[in-house]
Amino acid sequence: MADGKHYVIIGNGVAGNQAAAVLRERDPENRVTIVSMGALLFYNRYELPAVFRGRCDWRDYLVHSLDYYEKNRIAVRRNCRVAQVDPTRQVLVLKHREEVHYDRLLIASGGRGYLPVGLGEYAHLLHHFNTYRAAMQTAQALPKGGRVVMLGGDVLGIDLARNLIDAGYRVTLLPNEHSFWPHSLSTEERPRFLDALRRIGIDVEEDGAVERIEAGKGKRAPARRVITTDGRKLAGDVVMAFYGLAPMLDFVAGSGIDIERGLLVSPELHTTDENIWAAGDVCQIWSAEQNAYRFYYGWKNVRAMGEIAALNMTGGSESFHGAVDETLYLDESGAIRSPFWDYD
């Protein structure tokens, strides 16, 4: 029998949509609402490199149709930015001042690309790839056979670089300590993995840091140029930064919920508030084995978190311990393999 509960999910990605499906399955009567900053329904961001092969219709990336949400009575509030979470009153305050009441809240707002402080003044010269709109803007700025200068090179960036090379584009990588994030390579391992990138056609420029980024001047000048601290000039059509992710949690500030770098949650994905859970890139999960809070990344981990959070929001007591082996390795052919590129 329905008891009038309202389950609210902040975030329209893998974790949020998996949670919504499980919530509806376990509680067929009560309300389920997804609050999303974006204009589109849930789409597969992991497939976005296909825009460089001409797959540009946003409908091709949708995971669920509008009929799916209507059939399952999952409300999706699009173009809604959460400005504040008020646990005392159990409401979300949206940027346009509307308030949304919740009985159980899941925060699955994901992460944004981390940009080191020293590069902040050049943010307007960077292209991005975190949304369909950003991916299309980057694809439109990149001429056929054009060159991307990639800074850092986390696993999302390396995955994009592999796809760019396969599609006939050129990539220059300026690696640093964030390369291959969230994997951590030893000093002995790192050269082998950088050589593997060279073998697939990526130009790896080692032993340099970004001093500044410039826009091209004149019709024959490159659109972008990265100047390194040792004087090298790396020219490209676009410059992209891949330094890992930072949780999107500005709206939680002042809520009283415990935060370190992300929301601190138990293995059951419960925050320090009795009515709030978290899943995905926003949360640090307690690990008894490591005696510390830690992040988990990748499609399979994030999807599993959404499912477990929903189970526990509806009375379960499941724990999350990681859904995949997180080892980065070279296969028999010498190609790099990461479990975070496995989206099946």
C-alpha positions as CSV (number, residue, x, y, z in Angstrom):
1,M,0.0,0.0,0.0
2,A,1.3,3.4,-0.9
3,D,2.4,5.6,2.0
4,G,3.0,8.8,0.1
5,K,6.8,8.6,-0.2
6,H,8.6,10.8,-2.7
7,Y,11.9,9.4,-3.9
8,V,14.0,12.2,-5.5
9,I,17.3,11.6,-7.4
10,I,19.7,14.4,-8.2
11,G,21.5,13.4,-11.4
12,N,20.4,11.9,-14.8
13,G,23.3,9.6,-15.4
14,V,24.0,5.9,-15.1
15,A,23.7,5.8,-11.3
16,G,20.5,7.9,-11.1
17,N,18.7,6.1,-13.9
18,Q,19.6,2.6,-12.5
19,A,18.4,3.7,-9.1
20,A,15.1,5.0,-10.6
21,A,14.4,1.7,-12.3
22,V,15.1,-0.3,-9.1
23,L,13.0,2.1,-7.0
24,R,10.1,1.8,-9.3
25,E,10.4,-2.0,-9.3
26,R,10.6,-2.3,-5.5
27,D,8.0,0.4,-4.9
28,P,5.4,0.4,-7.7
29,E,3.1,3.0,-6.1
30,N,5.1,5.9,-4.7
31,R,6.6,8.9,-6.6
32,V,10.0,8.8,-8.3
33,T,11.5,12.0,-9.6
34,I,14.9,12.6,-11.4
35,V,16.2,16.2,-11.2
36,S,18.6,17.0,-14.1
37,M,20.6,20.1,-15.1
38,G,20.6,19.0,-18.7
39,A,17.9,19.3,-21.4
40,L,18.2,15.8,-22.7
41,L,16.9,12.5,-21.3
42,F,19.5,10.0,-20.1
43,Y,22.0,9.3,-22.9
44,N,25.1,7.2,-23.1
45,R,28.0,9.6,-22.6
46,Y,30.5,6.7,-23.1
47,E,29.5,6.5,-26.8
48,L,30.1,10.2,-27.5
49,P,33.4,9.6,-29.3
50,A,31.2,8.5,-32.2
51,V,30.4,12.1,-33.0
52,F,33.8,12.1,-34.8
53,R,32.6,9.4,-37.1
54,G,29.5,11.4,-38.1
55,R,27.0,10.0,-35.5
56,C,25.6,13.4,-34.6
57,D,21.9,12.9,-34.0
58,W,21.3,13.2,-30.2
59,R,18.4,10.7,-30.4
60,D,21.0,8.0,-31.3
61,Y,22.5,8.3,-27.9
62,L,19.3,8.0,-25.8
63,V,19.2,5.0,-23.5
64,H,15.5,5.2,-22.8
65,S,12.7,6.8,-24.8
66,L,10.1,9.3,-23.4
67,D,7.6,6.4,-23.4
68,Y,9.9,4.5,-20.9
69,Y,9.6,7.2,-18.3
70,E,5.9,7.6,-18.8
71,K,5.2,3.9,-18.7
72,N,7.3,3.6,-15.4
73,R,5.9,6.8,-14.0
74,I,9.4,8.3,-13.5
75,A,9.2,12.0,-13.6
76,V,12.2,13.8,-15.1
77,R,12.7,17.5,-14.2
78,R,15.0,18.7,-16.9
79,N,16.8,22.1,-17.0
80,C,16.7,22.2,-13.2
81,R,19.8,23.2,-11.2
82,V,19.8,22.3,-7.5
83,A,21.0,25.3,-5.5
84,Q,20.7,23.9,-2.0
85,V,19.8,20.8,-0.1
86,D,18.0,21.5,3.2
87,P,17.9,18.2,5.2
88,T,16.1,19.8,8.1
89,R,13.0,20.5,6.0
90,Q,13.7,17.7,3.5
91,V,13.6,19.9,0.5
92,L,15.7,20.8,-2.6
93,V,15.9,24.4,-3.4
94,L,16.2,24.9,-7.2
95,K,18.0,27.8,-8.7
96,H,14.7,29.3,-9.9
97,R,13.6,29.3,-6.2
98,E,11.2,26.4,-6.5
99,E,11.3,23.9,-3.6
100,V,10.9,20.1,-4.1
101,H,10.1,18.0,-1.1
102,Y,11.6,14.5,-0.7
103,D,11.2,11.7,1.7
104,R,14.3,9.8,0.5
105,L,17.0,11.5,-1.5
106,L,19.7,10.0,-3.7
107,I,22.6,12.4,-4.7
108,A,24.0,11.1,-8.0
109,S,25.1,14.3,-9.6
110,G,28.4,13.0,-11.0
111,G,31.6,14.8,-11.5
112,R,33.0,17.6,-13.7
113,G,36.4,17.7,-15.2
114,Y,39.1,18.8,-12.8
115,L,41.1,21.8,-13.9
116,P,44.3,22.7,-12.0
117,V,44.3,26.2,-10.5
118,G,47.1,27.4,-12.8
119,L,45.0,26.7,-15.9
120,G,41.8,28.5,-14.8
121,E,42.6,31.7,-16.7
122,Y,42.8,29.6,-20.0
123,A,39.5,27.8,-19.5
124,H,37.8,29.8,-22.3
125,L,40.4,28.4,-24.7
126,L,39.6,24.8,-23.9
127,H,37.1,22.5,-25.6
128,H,35.2,19.9,-23.6
129,F,33.6,16.5,-24.0
130,N,31.5,15.9,-20.9
131,T,28.0,16.5,-22.5
132,Y,26.5,15.9,-25.9
133,R,26.5,19.6,-26.6
134,A,30.1,20.0,-25.7
135,A,31.1,17.0,-27.8
136,M,29.3,18.4,-30.8
137,Q,31.0,21.8,-30.3
138,T,34.4,20.1,-30.2
139,A,33.6,18.0,-33.3
140,Q,32.6,21.1,-35.2
141,A,35.8,22.9,-34.2
142,L,38.0,20.0,-35.4
143,P,38.6,19.9,-39.1
144,K,38.9,16.5,-40.9
145,G,42.3,15.1,-40.0
146,G,42.8,17.9,-37.4
147,R,44.9,17.8,-34.3
148,V,43.9,17.7,-30.6
149,V,46.4,18.8,-28.0
150,M,45.4,16.8,-24.9
151,L,46.6,17.9,-21.4
152,G,46.9,15.3,-18.7
153,G,45.3,12.3,-20.2
154,D,43.1,10.5,-17.7
155,V,41.4,7.3,-18.7
156,L,38.4,9.2,-20.2
157,G,40.9,11.3,-22.2
158,I,42.9,8.3,-23.3
159,D,39.7,6.5,-24.5
160,L,38.8,9.6,-26.5
161,A,42.4,9.8,-27.9
162,R,42.2,6.2,-29.1
163,N,38.9,6.9,-30.9
164,L,40.2,10.1,-32.5
165,I,43.2,8.2,-33.9
166,D,41.0,5.5,-35.3
167,A,38.8,8.1,-36.9
168,G,41.8,9.7,-38.7
169,Y,42.5,12.6,-36.4
170,R,45.8,13.5,-34.8
171,V,46.5,13.7,-31.0
172,T,49.4,15.3,-29.1
173,L,49.4,14.3,-25.4
174,L,51.2,16.3,-22.7
175,P,51.1,13.9,-19.8
176,N,51.6,14.7,-16.1
177,E,50.9,13.1,-12.8
178,H,47.2,12.8,-13.6
179,S,47.8,10.7,-16.7
180,F,45.8,7.4,-16.6
181,W,43.8,8.6,-13.6
182,P,42.1,7.0,-11.6
183,H,44.8,4.3,-12.2
184,S,48.1,4.8,-10.4
185,L,51.2,3.7,-12.2
186,S,54.6,3.1,-10.7
187,T,57.7,4.8,-12.0
188,E,58.7,1.6,-13.7
189,E,55.3,1.0,-15.4
190,R,54.7,4.5,-16.7
191,P,57.2,4.4,-19.7
192,R,55.7,1.1,-21.0
193,F,52.2,2.6,-21.0
194,L,53.3,5.8,-22.7
195,D,55.1,3.7,-25.3
196,A,51.8,1.9,-25.9
197,L,50.2,5.2,-26.7
198,R,52.9,6.1,-29.1
199,R,52.4,2.7,-30.9
200,I,48.8,3.6,-31.8
201,G,49.9,7.0,-33.2
202,I,49.6,9.4,-30.3
203,D,52.4,12.0,-30.1
204,V,53.5,11.9,-26.5
205,E,55.4,15.0,-25.3
206,E,57.0,14.1,-22.0
207,D,58.8,16.2,-19.3
208,G,57.0,19.4,-19.7
209,A,54.3,21.4,-18.0
210,V,51.8,24.0,-19.4
211,E,53.1,27.6,-19.1
212,R,50.3,29.2,-21.1
213,I,47.7,28.5,-23.8
214,E,47.2,30.9,-26.7
215,A,44.6,31.5,-29.3
216,G,45.8,31.7,-32.9
217,K,46.3,35.1,-34.6
218,G,45.8,35.3,-38.3
219,K,44.3,33.0,-40.9
220,R,47.4,30.8,-41.2
221,A,48.1,30.5,-37.5
222,P,46.9,27.3,-35.6
223,A,43.7,27.8,-33.7
224,R,45.4,27.0,-30.4
225,R,48.9,26.7,-29.1
226,V,50.2,25.3,-25.8
227,I,53.5,26.8,-24.6
228,T,55.4,24.5,-22.2
229,T,57.7,25.6,-19.4
230,D,60.7,24.4,-21.4
231,G,59.7,26.4,-24.4
232,R,58.0,23.9,-26.7
233,K,55.1,25.1,-28.8
234,L,52.4,22.5,-29.3
235,A,50.0,23.6,-32.0
236,G,46.5,22.2,-32.5
237,D,42.9,22.9,-33.6
238,V,41.5,22.3,-30.1
239,V,43.0,21.9,-26.7
240,M,41.3,19.6,-24.2
241,A,42.1,19.0,-20.5
242,F,41.7,15.6,-18.9
243,Y,42.9,15.7,-15.3
244,G,40.4,13.5,-13.6
245,L,37.0,14.4,-12.1
246,A,35.9,16.6,-9.2
247,P,32.5,15.8,-7.6
248,M,29.7,18.2,-8.4
249,L,28.6,19.0,-4.8
250,D,28.3,22.8,-4.6
251,F,24.7,22.6,-3.6
252,V,25.5,20.4,-0.5
253,A,27.6,23.1,1.1
254,G,26.2,24.1,4.5
255,S,23.8,21.2,4.6
256,G,25.5,19.5,7.5
257,I,26.2,16.3,5.6
258,D,29.8,15.1,6.0
259,I,32.0,15.8,3.0
260,E,35.7,15.3,2.5
261,R,36.5,15.5,-1.3
262,G,33.2,13.8,-1.9
263,L,30.1,12.9,0.2
264,L,31.2,10.4,2.9
265,V,29.0,7.3,2.8
266,S,28.9,3.9,4.5
267,P,29.3,0.7,2.4
268,E,25.4,0.8,2.2
269,L,25.9,4.2,0.4
270,H,24.1,6.1,3.3
271,T,25.3,9.6,4.1
272,T,25.4,11.0,7.6
273,D,21.8,12.1,7.1
274,E,19.2,9.4,7.7
275,N,17.2,10.3,4.6
276,I,20.0,10.8,2.1
277,W,22.1,8.3,0.1
278,A,24.8,8.9,-2.6
279,A,26.1,7.0,-5.6
280,G,28.6,7.5,-8.4
281,D,31.5,9.9,-8.7
282,V,30.2,12.2,-5.9
283,C,30.8,9.8,-3.0
284,Q,33.7,8.4,-1.0
285,I,32.7,4.9,0.3
286,W,34.1,3.5,3.6
287,S,36.5,0.6,3.0
288,A,37.1,-1.5,6.0
289,E,40.0,-3.3,4.1
290,Q,41.8,0.0,3.6
291,N,40.5,1.7,6.8
292,A,39.7,4.8,4.7
293,Y,37.1,6.4,2.5
294,R,37.7,5.9,-1.2
295,F,36.2,6.7,-4.7
296,Y,35.1,4.1,-7.2
297,Y,34.8,4.9,-10.9
298,G,33.7,3.4,-14.1
299,W,30.3,2.5,-15.7
300,K,29.9,-0.9,-14.0
301,N,30.8,0.5,-10.5
302,V,28.5,3.5,-10.9
303,R,25.6,1.4,-12.2
304,A,26.0,-1.0,-9.2
305,M,26.1,1.9,-6.8
306,G,22.8,3.2,-8.2
307,E,21.2,-0.2,-7.8
308,I,22.5,-0.8,-4.2
309,A,21.5,2.7,-3.1
310,A,17.9,2.1,-4.4
311,L,17.7,-1.2,-2.6
312,N,18.7,0.4,0.6
313,M,16.4,3.4,0.2
314,T,13.6,0.9,0.1
315,G,14.5,-1.1,3.2
316,G,17.5,-3.2,2.1
317,S,20.9,-3.5,3.7
318,E,23.2,-4.3,0.8
319,S,26.9,-3.2,0.8
320,F,29.0,-2.0,-2.1
321,H,32.5,-3.5,-2.4
322,G,33.4,-2.7,-6.0
323,A,32.0,-4.3,-9.2
324,V,35.2,-4.6,-11.3
325,D,38.9,-5.3,-11.0
326,E,40.4,-1.8,-11.3
327,T,43.8,-2.9,-12.8
328,L,45.2,-1.1,-15.8
329,Y,47.2,-3.5,-18.0
330,L,48.8,-4.3,-21.3
331,D,47.3,-7.2,-23.2
332,E,49.2,-9.7,-25.3
333,S,49.4,-7.3,-28.3
334,G,50.8,-4.5,-26.1
335,A,47.5,-2.5,-26.2
336,I,46.3,-0.7,-23.0
337,R,43.3,-2.2,-21.4
338,S,41.2,-0.5,-18.6
339,P,38.1,-1.9,-16.9
340,F,36.6,1.6,-17.1
341,W,36.4,1.2,-20.9
342,D,34.1,-1.8,-20.6
343,Y,30.6,-0.3,-20.9
344,D,28.6,-3.5,-21.6
